Amino acid sequence: MARNELRPVIKLRSTAGTGYTYVTRKNRRTTPDRLTLNKYDPIIRKHVEFREDR
């Protein structure tokens, strides 16, 4: 079960405050810090920054 430890499932939460989330996986070895991605938030209909939520 090394796969679950190395590539955990994470939630990306919108910084716009809408509460919208994306679910994805990340590699802990290559990105040990919290992940931030620009993605589409359908509630406000704009691209905003999504940060990793633990």
Phi, psi and omega per residue, in radians:
M1 nan 0.580 -3.133
A2 -1.217 -0.388 -3.102
R3 -1.102 -0.718 -3.118
N4 -1.178 -0.571 3.135
E5 -1.319 -0.643 -3.086
L6 -1.415 -0.662 -3.118
R7 -2.132 1.360 -3.099
P8 -1.309 2.734 3.048
V9 -1.400 2.269 3.139
I10 -2.197 2.759 3.046
K11 -1.841 2.386 3.031
L12 -1.857 2.040 -3.085
R13 -1.830 2.425 -3.117
S14 -1.150 2.415 3.086
T15 -1.488 -0.063 3.124
A16 -1.362 -0.155 3.110
G17 1.485 0.256 -3.126
T18 -1.474 -0.331 -3.114
G19 1.523 0.052 -3.140
Y20 -1.299 2.442 -3.107
T21 -2.308 2.648 2.932
Y22 -1.981 2.631 3.085
V23 -2.041 2.275 -3.123
T24 -2.610 -3.134 3.071
R25 -2.050 2.695 3.064
K26 -2.467 2.747 3.109
N27 -1.603 2.071 -3.109
R28 -1.203 -0.498 -3.117
R29 -1.217 -0.757 -3.080
T30 -1.488 -0.513 3.140
T31 -2.285 1.377 -3.140
P32 -1.289 -0.371 3.131
D33 -1.401 3.001 3.105
R34 -1.207 2.448 -3.062
L35 -1.511 2.410 3.014
T36 -2.279 2.271 -3.135
L37 -2.356 2.577 3.012
N38 -1.547 2.036 -3.130
K39 -2.398 2.963 -3.085
Y40 -1.475 2.290 3.051
D41 -1.852 1.874 -3.054
P42 -1.222 -0.297 -3.127
I43 -1.249 -0.749 3.102
I44 -1.755 -0.045 3.101
R45 1.004 0.805 3.094
K46 -2.527 2.827 2.978
H47 -1.487 2.236 3.120
V48 -2.383 2.980 3.122
E49 -1.411 2.334 3.072
F50 -1.973 2.282 -3.133
R51 -1.981 2.648 3.124
E52 -1.142 2.294 -3.141
D53 -1.970 2.247 -3.106
R54 -1.889 nan nan
